[in-house]
Amino acid sequence: MNFFSKKSSSPKKHATGENDENRNPRHGSEPPSPVKQPSATHSSPAAPKRDRERDSPRKSARPASPASSPASREQPPSKPRSSRSFGKHAPDSSSSSSSRRKKHDPNTHPLNLHPDEYKRLSALSNMSNRSSMDKMDVDREPSAAPPSSPPQQQQQQQQPNGFTVPVSSPTNGRKTPTNGEGPVPPPHRSNPSSPVPSAADEAEAYKNAGNKFFKEKDYKNAIVQYSKAVELMPDSATYLSNRAAAYMSNGQYAAALEDCSRAVDLDPSNAKFLLRLARIYTSLGRPEEALTTFSRIQPPPSAKDVAPAKEMQNHIKAAESALESGTSGSMVLHALDQAERFLGLGAPKPRKWQLMRGSAYLKMGGVNSLGEAQNVAMSLLRQNSQDPEALVLRGRALYAQGENDKAIQHFRKALSGDPDFRDAVKWLRIVQKLDRMKEEGNTDYKAGRWQAAFDKYTQALEVDPTNRGTNSKLFQNRALCRLRLKQYDEAIADCDKAISLDASYLKARKTKANALGQAERWEDAAREWKSVQEMDPEDRNIAKEIRNAELELKKSQRKDYYKILGVAKDADDNAIKKAYRKAAIVHHPDKNPGDEAAAERFKDIGEAYETLSDSQKRARYDSGEDLIDPSDMFSGGGMGGGMGGIDPEILFSMMNGGASFGGGGGGGFPGARFSTGGRSAGGYPGGFQGFQFG
């Protein structure tokens, strides 16, 4: 064949020169290899030969014998192979059969080489063209070499073991490009590497993962994925809105508001974002802002979407109106309860609403209500210990409970944080004025200036008519002044006012019972003492007051000798004698011949004088001893039996306190004398020791 004979006529050509040229033409730009390149005149026939080899069937190359190859005859037997071809060999049967038996098939992609060989070839490729793109990131069609320039020889790297290996070779039967690009991986042998994803692609992947978690109601993981997307694309309104929805579903309304507000700023006309923002405002108890946001949506939202915000706004306005108009606090609480129904699940109650609730409890004024007001104030102070409005709220609760010193401390603390806070200034002045006037009234009372004390208490009642607790104490103190002034009915009225302001105020009830007694309304007094005993069963003095009132009731139902004679209960013997003589002359039967009642009156006058003129009989009369039935003392078997309802202290006084059993008819105790004393402080037996300031 002419082709082989022509090739054999070039004795100086390398045996592998023809394959080297076709194997790796892309390395023409590499630095010179240690292996000397053959001249262009010897390499020019290689191109047509290579084309014929590629186009001819494989079986047509088998008849050639190894001896017919000029290259094999020129190569010394002892010299090893200089290279391992990646493409097809020359059409000789020996080389074809040997290549099929090789461990690494030369027709495969370079990635199928031995790992050490692949690393070496990769290093050579990087050295040849560092400025070129990564071969695995580019998948382009190869470009043919310009026809004017001949293909360059394959450069080889001499290995220590004495043979050279080409850097690259034709792959998959295609001609290797000579423009500096790497080999194209065959699609059926290896997969090209994916391009590096952009930040937008990664953010979208995180968003899709977040959507999946959101549909599964795993809101915490959805927030994590959305947050990763936001980190990559912080100006994406969609990612911010998605995370806001996840925050909202997870009960984190403050974070949802921040994200959704940013999303609306980035896309102000997005109806979906605006609707979500309005719902967040409603969930946080901000109906005015929610309605403003609803008004920006085009087309307008449905009435169903807007209804919660409108109803919430109406309930809050009703609560504010009830507070300003003086309506009962329960109406305020009802309106607030209705508004809170539209808050988001787990959303905190707005601070303004909590302050309104605390003010409503103060308006109610009961013991439990004041405790609730304290709880509201403490809840706000735990969030901010310097909150001036919360400090004033707690100070007002303390003031209503009568703890004025602590109330003043809270008002001053509020002013230290905000010197211009008007409510703190107002309530501080009120409490200080009340304290001053109340103290002045107490001073006058202790000094016996009853009228002056009465005037001070009256002025103090005008300072703050809304303070039920303080005014209750002022009414009770004024009632004490009226008792000293012997204005019993007025004292009872003041006590009733104090009890109406504070039904549990025991001191006012005791003062009322005493006033009833001094007004000689003993039946009412006994009834009032019994009601006090039910409220305070541990106080033994109350039982004694009940017995005394019942005794006075019995005494009031007998003949009143002092009234018959027309003298005071503390009249001396001379006054009693003069009164007797005068009454006897007036009511003597001889002076009233046609008056049958005159004889009865004259008889009563005589009994009165007989009792009151005798000191022992008078003492027994005043103490009620004459009302005691001796048979009741020993009923039920003598002294060991019951006492018939008689006060044991009276019996002890009779036997050891000066009572004399001097005989007398009827088994009585003529001459018995008691040391219980007469009336004091207006005529109440034994006096009343319960005077205390409120």
C-alpha positions as CSV (number, residue, x, y, z in Angstrom):
1,M,0.0,0.0,0.0
2,N,1.3,3.4,-0.9
3,F,0.3,5.0,2.4
4,F,2.5,2.6,4.4
5,S,5.3,2.7,2.0
6,K,5.3,6.4,2.1
7,K,5.4,6.4,5.8
8,S,8.2,3.9,5.9
9,S,10.3,6.2,3.7
10,S,10.8,8.5,6.6
11,P,13.2,6.7,8.8
12,K,13.7,9.6,11.2
13,K,10.0,9.8,12.2
14,H,9.0,8.5,15.6
15,A,6.9,5.4,15.5
16,T,4.3,7.1,17.7
17,G,4.4,10.5,16.0
18,E,1.3,10.0,13.9
19,N,-0.9,9.0,16.9
20,D,0.6,11.6,19.1
21,E,-0.5,14.3,16.8
22,N,-4.1,13.1,16.7
23,R,-4.3,12.2,20.3
24,N,-3.9,15.6,21.9
25,P,-3.8,18.5,19.5
26,R,-5.2,20.9,22.2
27,H,-1.9,21.1,24.0
28,G,-0.3,23.0,21.2
29,S,-0.2,26.0,23.5
30,E,1.5,24.1,26.3
31,P,5.2,24.7,27.1
32,P,7.7,22.6,25.2
33,S,7.8,19.0,26.3
34,P,11.0,17.2,27.0
35,V,10.2,15.0,24.0
36,K,11.3,16.5,20.8
37,Q,8.5,17.3,18.3
38,P,8.7,16.0,14.8
39,S,8.7,18.4,11.9
40,A,5.5,19.4,10.0
41,T,6.6,17.6,6.9
42,H,6.4,14.2,8.5
43,S,3.1,14.9,10.3
44,S,1.1,16.1,7.3
45,P,0.1,12.7,6.0
46,A,-1.3,11.8,9.4
47,A,-4.6,13.7,8.9
48,P,-5.8,11.8,5.9
49,K,-4.7,8.6,7.4
50,R,-6.6,9.3,10.6
51,D,-9.7,10.1,8.6
52,R,-9.4,6.8,6.8
53,E,-8.9,4.9,9.9
54,R,-12.0,6.5,11.5
55,D,-14.2,5.9,8.5
56,S,-13.1,2.4,7.6
57,P,-14.7,-0.6,9.4
58,R,-12.7,-2.2,12.2
59,K,-12.5,-5.6,10.5
60,S,-10.7,-4.0,7.5
61,A,-7.7,-3.3,9.7
62,R,-7.3,-6.9,10.9
63,P,-5.5,-8.4,7.8
64,A,-2.5,-6.2,8.4
65,S,0.3,-8.0,10.1
66,P,2.7,-6.6,12.5
67,A,5.5,-6.9,10.0
68,S,3.7,-4.7,7.5
69,S,3.8,-1.7,9.8
70,P,6.9,0.5,9.1
71,A,6.7,2.0,12.5
72,S,6.9,-1.3,14.2
73,R,9.9,-2.3,12.1
74,E,11.7,1.0,12.9
75,Q,11.2,0.8,16.6
76,P,13.9,-1.1,18.5
77,P,12.7,-4.2,20.2
78,S,14.2,-3.2,23.6
79,K,12.6,0.2,23.7
80,P,9.3,0.3,25.6
81,R,6.1,1.9,24.3
82,S,6.4,5.7,24.4
83,S,2.7,6.4,24.9
84,R,-0.7,4.9,25.5
85,S,-3.2,6.0,23.0
86,F,-6.7,7.2,24.0
87,G,-8.0,7.0,20.4
88,K,-7.9,4.2,17.9
89,H,-4.6,2.6,16.9
90,A,-3.3,2.1,13.5
91,P,-5.1,-0.7,11.6
92,D,-2.8,-3.6,12.6
93,S,-4.3,-6.6,14.2
94,S,-1.6,-7.0,16.9
95,S,-2.1,-3.5,18.3
96,S,-5.9,-3.8,18.1
97,S,-6.0,-7.1,19.9
98,S,-3.6,-5.8,22.5
99,S,-5.6,-2.6,23.1
100,R,-8.8,-4.6,23.8
101,R,-6.9,-6.6,26.4
102,K,-5.6,-3.5,28.2
103,K,-6.8,-2.8,31.7
104,H,-7.9,0.8,30.7
105,D,-9.7,0.9,27.4
106,P,-8.1,3.7,25.3
107,N,-11.4,4.4,23.7
108,T,-13.0,5.5,27.0
109,H,-13.2,9.0,28.6
110,P,-10.1,10.1,30.6
111,L,-12.0,9.8,33.8
112,N,-11.8,6.0,33.3
113,L,-8.0,6.2,33.7
114,H,-6.2,4.9,36.7
115,P,-6.5,7.5,39.6
116,D,-2.8,8.2,39.7
117,E,-2.7,8.7,35.9
118,Y,-5.7,10.9,36.0
119,K,-4.2,13.2,38.7
120,R,-1.0,13.6,36.6
121,L,-2.9,14.4,33.5
122,S,-5.1,16.9,35.3
123,A,-2.0,18.7,36.7
124,L,-0.6,18.9,33.2
125,S,-3.9,20.3,31.9
126,N,-4.0,23.0,34.6
127,M,-0.4,24.0,33.8
128,S,-1.2,24.3,30.1
129,N,-4.1,26.8,30.4
130,R,-4.8,28.2,33.8
131,S,-6.9,31.0,32.4
132,S,-9.4,28.7,30.7
133,M,-12.7,27.7,32.3
134,D,-13.1,24.5,34.2
135,K,-13.6,21.7,31.7
136,M,-16.5,20.2,33.8
137,D,-18.4,23.5,34.0
138,V,-18.4,24.0,30.2
139,D,-20.3,21.8,27.8
140,R,-19.7,23.4,24.3
141,E,-19.2,22.0,20.8
142,P,-15.4,21.8,19.8
143,S,-14.2,24.2,17.1
144,A,-12.0,23.0,14.3
145,A,-8.4,24.4,13.9
146,P,-7.9,27.0,11.2
147,P,-7.0,25.5,7.9
148,S,-4.0,27.8,7.4
149,S,-2.1,26.5,10.4
150,P,-1.0,22.8,10.5
151,P,-1.9,20.8,13.6
152,Q,0.8,20.7,16.2
153,Q,2.5,17.6,17.5
154,Q,1.4,16.0,20.7
155,Q,3.5,17.0,23.6
156,Q,4.6,14.3,25.9
157,Q,5.8,14.1,29.5
158,Q,8.6,11.7,30.1
159,Q,8.0,9.6,33.1
160,P,10.6,8.2,35.3
161,N,9.9,4.7,34.1
162,G,11.0,5.6,30.6
163,F,7.8,6.1,28.6
164,T,5.7,9.1,27.9
165,V,1.9,9.5,28.1
166,P,-0.1,12.0,26.1
167,V,-2.1,14.5,28.2
168,S,-5.4,14.0,26.3
169,S,-6.7,12.1,23.3
170,P,-9.7,12.0,21.1
171,T,-12.8,10.8,23.0
172,N,-15.7,8.8,21.7
173,G,-14.3,8.8,18.2
174,R,-14.5,12.6,17.8
175,K,-11.6,14.8,16.8
176,T,-10.1,16.7,19.8
177,P,-10.5,20.4,19.5
178,T,-7.3,22.5,19.2
179,N,-8.6,25.7,20.6
180,G,-7.4,25.0,24.2
181,E,-10.7,23.5,25.5
182,G,-10.8,20.2,27.3
183,P,-12.3,17.0,26.0
184,V,-16.1,16.7,25.9
185,P,-17.4,14.0,28.2
186,P,-19.5,11.4,26.3
187,P,-23.1,11.5,27.6
188,H,-23.3,7.7,27.8
189,R,-20.1,7.3,29.8
190,S,-20.2,10.1,32.4
191,N,-22.4,13.0,33.6
192,P,-21.1,16.5,33.3
193,S,-21.0,18.4,36.6
194,S,-23.8,20.9,37.3
195,P,-23.1,24.6,37.2
196,V,-22.7,26.3,40.6
197,P,-26.2,27.4,41.7
198,S,-26.8,31.1,42.1
199,A,-28.0,32.8,45.3
200,A,-31.5,33.2,43.7
201,D,-31.6,29.5,43.0
202,E,-30.6,28.5,46.5
203,A,-33.1,31.0,48.0
204,E,-35.9,29.5,45.9
205,A,-34.9,26.1,47.1
206,Y,-35.1,27.2,50.7
207,K,-38.5,28.8,50.1
208,N,-39.9,25.6,48.5
209,A,-38.6,23.7,51.6
210,G,-40.3,26.2,53.8
211,N,-43.5,25.9,51.9
212,K,-43.5,22.2,52.5
213,F,-43.0,22.6,56.2
214,F,-45.7,25.2,56.3
215,K,-48.2,22.9,54.6
216,E,-47.3,20.3,57.2
217,K,-48.0,22.9,60.0
218,D,-44.4,22.6,61.1
219,Y,-44.0,26.3,61.5
220,K,-40.7,26.4,63.3
221,N,-38.9,24.6,60.6
222,A,-40.7,26.6,58.0
223,I,-39.4,29.8,59.7
224,V,-35.8,28.3,59.6
225,Q,-36.1,27.6,55.8
226,Y,-37.6,31.0,55.1
227,S,-34.9,32.7,57.1
228,K,-32.2,31.1,55.0
229,A,-34.0,32.3,51.9
230,V,-34.2,35.9,53.4
231,E,-30.5,35.8,54.2
232,L,-29.6,35.1,50.6
233,M,-32.2,37.5,49.2
234,P,-32.9,40.1,51.9
235,D,-34.9,42.3,49.5
236,S,-37.3,39.7,48.4
237,A,-40.8,40.8,49.4
238,T,-42.2,37.2,48.8
239,Y,-39.7,35.6,51.1
240,L,-40.4,38.1,53.8
241,S,-44.2,37.7,53.5
242,N,-43.9,33.9,53.6
243,R,-41.8,34.1,56.8
244,A,-44.4,36.6,58.2
245,A,-47.1,34.0,57.6
246,A,-45.1,31.4,59.4
247,Y,-44.4,33.7,62.3
248,M,-48.1,34.6,62.5
249,S,-49.1,30.9,62.6
250,N,-46.5,30.2,65.3
251,G,-47.9,33.0,67.5
252,Q,-44.9,35.4,67.0
253,Y,-47.0,38.4,65.9
254,A,-44.3,41.0,66.6
255,A,-41.9,39.3,64.3
256,A,-44.6,38.8,61.7
257,L,-45.4,42.5,61.8
258,E,-41.8,43.4,61.2
259,D,-41.4,41.1,58.2
260,C,-44.8,42.0,56.6
261,S,-44.1,45.7,57.0
262,R,-40.8,45.3,55.1
263,A,-42.6,43.3,52.4
264,V,-45.2,46.0,52.0
265,D,-42.4,48.7,51.8
266,L,-40.8,46.7,49.0
267,D,-44.1,46.1,47.2
268,P,-46.6,48.7,48.3
269,S,-49.3,47.7,45.9
270,N,-49.4,44.0,46.6
271,A,-52.9,43.2,47.8
272,K,-51.8,39.9,49.4
273,F,-49.1,41.5,51.5
274,L,-51.5,44.3,52.5
275,L,-54.2,41.9,53.6
276,R,-51.7,39.9,55.6
277,L,-50.4,43.1,57.3
278,A,-54.0,44.2,58.2
279,R,-54.7,40.8,59.8
280,I,-51.5,41.0,61.8
281,Y,-52.6,44.5,63.1
282,T,-55.9,43.1,64.1
283,S,-54.3,40.1,65.9
284,L,-52.2,42.5,67.9
285,G,-55.2,44.7,69.0
286,R,-54.5,47.6,66.7
287,P,-57.8,48.1,64.8
288,E,-57.2,51.6,63.6
289,E,-54.0,50.6,61.8
290,A,-55.7,47.5,60.5
291,L,-58.5,49.5,59.0
292,T,-56.1,52.0,57.4
293,T,-54.2,49.1,55.8
294,F,-57.5,47.6,54.5
295,S,-58.3,50.9,52.8
296,R,-55.1,50.6,50.7
297,I,-56.1,47.3,49.2
298,Q,-57.4,47.4,45.6
299,P,-59.8,46.0,44.8
300,P,-61.3,46.5,48.3
301,P,-61.4,43.5,50.6
302,S,-64.6,41.7,51.5
303,A,-66.7,42.7,54.5
304,K,-65.8,39.5,56.2
305,D,-62.1,40.4,56.2
306,V,-62.7,43.8,57.6
307,A,-65.4,42.8,60.2
308,P,-63.0,41.7,63.0
309,A,-61.1,45.0,63.0
310,K,-64.3,47.1,63.0
311,E,-65.9,45.1,65.8
312,M,-62.7,45.4,67.9
313,Q,-62.6,49.1,67.3
314,N,-66.3,49.5,68.4
315,H,-65.7,47.6,71.7
316,I,-62.7,49.6,72.6
317,K,-64.5,52.9,72.0
318,A,-67.3,51.7,74.2
319,A,-64.9,50.8,77.0
320,E,-63.2,54.3,76.7
321,S,-66.6,56.0,76.9
322,A,-67.6,54.0,80.0
323,L,-64.5,55.0,81.8
324,E,-64.9,58.7,81.0
325,S,-68.6,58.8,81.7
326,G,-68.4,57.2,85.2
327,T,-70.3,54.1,84.2
328,S,-69.7,51.1,86.4
329,G,-66.4,49.3,85.9
330,S,-68.2,46.1,85.0
331,M,-69.3,47.7,81.7
332,V,-65.7,48.5,80.9
333,L,-64.6,45.0,81.6
334,H,-67.4,43.5,79.4
335,A,-66.4,45.7,76.4
336,L,-62.7,44.7,76.8
337,D,-63.6,41.0,77.0
338,Q,-65.5,41.4,73.7
339,A,-62.6,43.1,72.0
340,E,-60.1,40.5,73.2
341,R,-62.0,37.8,71.3
342,F,-60.5,39.1,68.1
343,L,-56.9,39.0,69.3
344,G,-54.6,36.4,67.7
345,L,-54.1,33.1,69.5
346,G,-51.4,33.7,72.1
347,A,-51.0,37.4,71.2
348,P,-50.3,39.6,74.2
349,K,-53.0,42.0,75.4
350,P,-52.2,45.6,74.3
351,R,-50.8,47.7,77.1
352,K,-53.5,50.3,76.7
353,W,-56.2,47.7,77.2
354,Q,-54.5,46.4,80.4
355,L,-54.4,50.0,81.8
356,M,-58.1,50.4,81.0
357,R,-58.9,47.1,82.7
358,G,-56.9,48.2,85.8
359,S,-58.8,51.5,85.9
360,A,-62.1,49.6,85.7
361,Y,-61.1,47.6,88.7
362,L,-60.3,50.7,90.6
363,K,-63.7,52.1,89.7
364,M,-65.4,49.1,91.1
365,G,-63.5,49.6,94.4
366,G,-64.2,46.3,96.1
367,V,-61.6,44.4,98.0
368,N,-61.3,41.7,95.2
369,S,-61.4,44.4,92.5
370,L,-58.5,46.3,94.1
371,G,-56.5,43.1,94.2
372,E,-57.1,42.6,90.5
373,A,-56.0,46.1,89.8
374,Q,-52.8,45.4,91.7
375,N,-52.3,42.2,89.6
376,V,-52.7,44.2,86.3
377,A,-50.2,46.8,87.5
378,M,-47.6,44.2,88.6
379,S,-47.9,42.4,85.3
380,L,-47.0,45.6,83.5
381,L,-44.2,46.5,85.9
382,R,-42.6,43.1,85.3
383,Q,-42.2,44.1,81.7
384,N,-41.0,47.6,82.5
385,S,-40.3,48.5,86.1
386,Q,-40.1,52.2,85.2
387,D,-43.5,52.3,83.4
388,P,-45.0,55.5,84.8
389,E,-48.6,54.6,84.0
390,A,-48.3,51.2,85.6
391,L,-46.7,52.8,88.7
392,V,-49.6,55.3,89.0
393,L,-52.1,52.4,88.6
394,R,-50.5,50.5,91.4
395,G,-50.2,53.6,93.5
396,R,-53.9,54.3,93.1
397,A,-54.7,50.7,94.1
398,L,-52.6,51.1,97.3
399,Y,-54.3,54.5,98.0
400,A,-57.7,52.9,97.7
401,Q,-56.7,50.2,100.1
402,G,-55.6,52.8,102.6
403,E,-51.8,52.3,102.2
404,N,-51.2,56.0,101.5
405,D,-47.5,55.9,102.3
406,K,-46.8,53.2,99.7
407,A,-49.0,55.0,97.2
408,I,-47.0,58.2,97.6
409,Q,-43.8,56.2,97.0
410,H,-45.2,54.9,93.7
411,F,-46.3,58.3,92.5
412,R,-42.9,59.8,93.3
413,K,-41.2,57.0,91.4
414,A,-43.4,57.7,88.4
415,L,-42.4,61.4,88.5
416,S,-38.7,60.5,88.7
417,G,-39.0,58.8,85.4
418,D,-41.4,61.3,83.8
419,P,-41.5,64.7,85.7
420,D,-44.2,66.0,83.4
421,F,-46.6,63.0,83.9
422,R,-49.8,64.8,85.0
423,D,-51.6,61.8,86.5
424,A,-48.7,61.2,88.9
425,V,-48.7,64.9,89.9
426,K,-52.5,64.9,90.4
427,W,-52.7,61.8,92.5
428,L,-49.7,62.7,94.6
429,R,-51.3,66.0,95.5
430,I,-54.6,64.3,96.3
431,V,-53.1,61.7,98.7
432,Q,-50.9,64.3,100.4
433,K,-53.8,66.6,101.0
434,L,-56.0,63.9,102.3
435,D,-53.3,62.7,104.7
436,R,-52.8,66.2,106.0
437,M,-56.5,66.9,106.6
438,K,-57.1,63.5,108.2
439,E,-54.1,63.9,110.5
440,E,-55.4,67.4,111.6
441,G,-58.8,65.9,112.3
442,N,-57.3,63.1,114.4
443,T,-55.3,65.7,116.4
444,D,-58.4,67.7,117.2
445,Y,-60.3,64.6,118.2
446,K,-57.6,63.5,120.6
447,A,-57.6,67.0,122.1
448,G,-61.3,66.9,122.7
449,R,-62.1,69.4,120.0
450,W,-65.0,67.4,118.7
451,Q,-66.5,70.1,116.4
452,A,-63.1,71.0,114.9
453,A,-62.3,67.4,114.2
454,F,-65.8,67.0,112.6
455,D,-65.1,70.0,110.3
456,K,-61.7,68.6,109.2
457,Y,-63.2,65.2,108.3
458,T,-66.0,66.8,106.4
459,Q,-63.5,68.8,104.3
460,A,-61.4,65.7,103.6
461,L,-64.5,63.9,102.3
462,E,-64.7,66.6,99.5
463,V,-61.2,66.0,98.2
464,D,-61.7,62.7,96.4
465,P,-65.4,61.5,96.4
466,T,-64.4,58.5,94.2
467,N,-62.1,56.9,96.8
468,R,-64.3,54.4,98.5
469,G,-61.8,53.0,100.9
470,T,-60.5,56.3,102.2
471,N,-63.9,57.9,102.4
472,S,-65.3,55.0,104.3
473,K,-62.7,55.7,107.0
474,L,-63.5,59.4,107.0
475,F,-67.2,58.7,107.5
476,Q,-66.4,56.4,110.4
477,N,-64.2,59.0,112.1
478,R,-66.8,61.7,111.6
479,A,-69.4,59.4,113.3
480,L,-67.1,59.2,116.4
481,C,-67.2,63.0,116.5
482,R,-71.0,63.0,116.3
483,L,-71.2,60.5,119.2
484,R,-69.2,62.9,121.3
485,L,-71.5,65.7,120.3
486,K,-74.5,63.5,121.2
487,Q,-75.7,63.5,117.6
488,Y,-76.7,59.9,117.7
489,D,-78.9,59.7,114.7
490,E,-76.4,61.6,112.5
491,A,-73.6,59.3,113.8
492,I,-75.7,56.3,112.8
493,A,-76.2,57.8,109.3
494,D,-72.4,58.3,108.9
495,C,-71.8,54.7,109.8
496,D,-74.3,53.6,107.2
497,K,-72.4,55.6,104.6
498,A,-69.1,54.0,105.6
499,I,-70.6,50.5,105.5
500,S,-72.1,51.2,102.0
501,L,-68.6,52.1,100.7
502,D,-67.0,49.0,102.4
503,A,-69.4,46.3,103.6
504,S,-66.5,44.5,105.3
505,Y,-65.5,47.5,107.4
506,L,-66.0,46.1,111.0
507,K,-64.9,49.2,112.8
508,A,-67.8,51.2,111.2
509,R,-70.3,48.5,112.2
510,K,-69.1,48.5,115.8
511,T,-69.4,52.3,115.9
512,K,-72.9,52.0,114.6
513,A,-73.9,49.4,117.2
514,N,-72.6,51.7,119.9
515,A,-74.5,54.7,118.5
516,L,-77.7,52.7,118.5
517,G,-77.1,51.9,122.1
518,Q,-76.5,55.5,123.1
519,A,-79.7,56.4,121.2
520,E,-81.4,53.8,123.5
521,R,-82.4,51.7,120.5
522,W,-81.3,48.6,122.3
523,E,-83.1,46.1,120.2
524,D,-81.3,47.4,117.1
525,A,-78.1,47.6,118.9
526,A,-78.3,43.9,120.0
527,R,-79.1,43.0,116.4
528,E,-76.1,45.0,115.0
529,W,-73.7,43.4,117.5
530,K,-74.9,40.0,116.5
531,S,-74.1,40.7,112.8
532,V,-70.7,41.9,113.9
533,Q,-70.1,38.7,115.8
534,E,-70.9,36.7,112.6
535,M,-68.2,38.5,110.8
536,D,-65.7,38.2,113.6
537,P,-66.6,35.2,115.8
538,E,-63.1,35.1,117.5
539,D,-63.6,38.4,119.3
540,R,-64.9,37.6,122.8
541,N,-65.7,41.2,123.6
542,I,-68.5,41.2,121.0
543,A,-70.3,38.5,123.0
544,K,-70.2,40.7,126.1
545,E,-71.5,43.6,124.1
546,I,-74.4,41.5,123.0
547,R,-75.3,40.5,126.5
548,N,-75.2,44.1,127.7
549,A,-77.4,45.3,124.9
550,E,-79.9,42.6,125.7
551,L,-79.9,43.6,129.3
552,E,-80.4,47.2,128.4
553,L,-83.3,46.1,126.3
554,K,-85.0,44.5,129.3
555,K,-84.3,47.5,131.4
556,S,-85.8,49.7,128.8
557,Q,-89.0,47.7,128.9
558,R,-89.5,48.3,132.7
559,K,-90.5,51.4,134.5
560,D,-88.1,54.2,134.1
561,Y,-87.8,55.8,137.5
562,Y,-85.6,58.6,136.3
563,K,-88.2,59.5,133.7
564,I,-91.0,59.4,136.2
565,L,-89.3,61.8,138.5
566,G,-88.1,63.9,135.5
567,V,-84.4,63.8,136.5
568,A,-81.2,62.8,134.7
569,K,-79.6,59.4,135.3
570,D,-76.7,61.0,137.0
571,A,-78.8,63.3,139.3
572,D,-77.7,63.5,142.9
573,D,-79.8,62.8,146.0
574,N,-80.9,66.5,146.5
575,A,-82.1,66.7,142.9
576,I,-84.0,63.4,143.2
577,K,-85.7,64.6,146.5
578,K,-86.8,67.9,145.0
579,A,-88.1,66.2,141.9
580,Y,-90.1,63.8,144.0
581,R,-91.8,66.5,146.1
582,K,-92.8,68.4,143.1
583,A,-94.2,65.4,141.2
584,A,-96.0,64.1,144.3
585,I,-97.8,67.5,144.7
586,V,-98.8,67.6,141.1
587,H,-100.1,64.0,140.8
588,H,-101.5,63.5,144.3
589,P,-105.0,62.0,144.0
590,D,-106.5,64.7,146.2
591,K,-105.3,67.2,143.6
592,N,-106.9,65.2,140.8
593,P,-110.3,64.0,142.1
594,G,-111.8,62.8,138.9
595,D,-108.6,61.3,137.3
596,E,-108.3,57.6,138.0
597,A,-104.8,57.5,136.4
598,A,-103.6,60.1,138.9
599,A,-103.5,57.5,141.6
600,E,-101.4,55.2,139.5
601,R,-99.0,57.9,138.6
602,F,-98.7,58.9,142.3
603,K,-97.9,55.3,143.1
604,D,-95.1,55.1,140.4
605,I,-93.6,58.3,141.8
606,G,-93.4,56.8,145.2
607,E,-91.7,53.7,143.9
608,A,-89.2,55.7,141.9
609,Y,-88.3,57.8,144.9
610,E,-87.9,54.8,147.2
611,T,-85.5,53.1,144.7
612,L,-83.5,56.1,143.7
613,S,-83.2,57.6,147.1
614,D,-81.6,54.4,148.4
615,S,-78.0,54.1,147.1
616,Q,-78.0,50.3,147.1
617,K,-81.4,50.0,145.5
618,R,-80.4,52.6,142.9
619,A,-77.2,50.6,142.1
620,R,-79.2,47.4,141.7
621,Y,-81.7,49.3,139.5
622,D,-79.0,50.9,137.3
623,S,-77.2,47.6,136.8
624,G,-80.3,45.6,136.1
625,E,-79.9,43.3,139.0
626,D,-83.5,43.8,139.9
627,L,-84.4,42.1,136.6
628,I,-82.6,38.9,137.5
629,D,-85.0,36.1,138.6
630,P,-83.2,34.3,141.5
631,S,-84.8,31.0,140.4
632,D,-82.9,31.3,137.1
633,M,-79.6,31.4,138.9
634,F,-80.0,27.9,140.3
635,S,-82.1,26.3,137.7
636,G,-81.1,22.9,136.5
637,G,-79.8,21.6,139.9
638,G,-78.4,24.5,141.8
639,M,-75.1,26.2,141.0
640,G,-74.0,23.3,138.9
641,G,-76.8,23.8,136.5
642,G,-77.3,26.4,133.9
643,M,-77.2,30.1,134.7
644,G,-80.5,30.9,133.0
645,G,-78.8,33.2,130.6
646,I,-77.3,35.4,133.3
647,D,-73.9,36.9,132.6
648,P,-71.3,35.0,134.8
649,E,-69.5,38.3,135.4
650,I,-72.7,39.7,137.0
651,L,-72.9,36.7,139.3
652,F,-69.3,37.0,140.2
653,S,-69.9,40.7,141.0
654,M,-72.8,39.9,143.1
655,M,-71.0,37.3,145.2
656,N,-67.5,38.8,145.4
657,G,-67.8,42.4,144.2
658,G,-69.8,43.9,147.1
659,A,-73.2,42.2,146.8
660,S,-74.7,41.5,150.2
661,F,-77.2,38.9,150.8
662,G,-78.8,40.7,153.7
663,G,-82.1,38.9,153.6
664,G,-85.4,40.2,152.4
665,G,-88.6,38.8,151.4
666,G,-89.4,36.7,148.5
667,G,-86.0,35.0,148.3
668,G,-84.6,38.1,146.6
669,F,-81.3,39.8,147.1
670,P,-82.3,43.0,148.9
671,G,-79.2,45.1,149.4
672,A,-77.3,43.4,146.6
673,R,-74.8,45.9,145.1
674,F,-72.9,45.7,141.8
675,S,-69.7,47.4,140.8
676,T,-70.4,47.5,137.1
677,G,-70.8,51.3,137.3
678,G,-73.3,53.5,135.7
679,R,-73.5,55.0,132.3
680,S,-70.5,56.6,130.8
681,A,-69.8,58.3,127.5
682,G,-73.4,59.1,126.9
683,G,-75.1,56.6,129.1
684,Y,-73.9,53.2,127.8
685,P,-73.5,50.7,130.7
686,G,-69.9,50.3,131.6
687,G,-68.8,52.6,128.8
688,F,-67.7,51.8,125.3
689,Q,-64.0,51.1,124.8
690,G,-64.2,50.6,121.0
691,F,-63.5,54.2,119.8
692,Q,-60.8,53.9,117.2
693,F,-59.8,56.1,114.3
694,G,-60.2,54.9,110.8
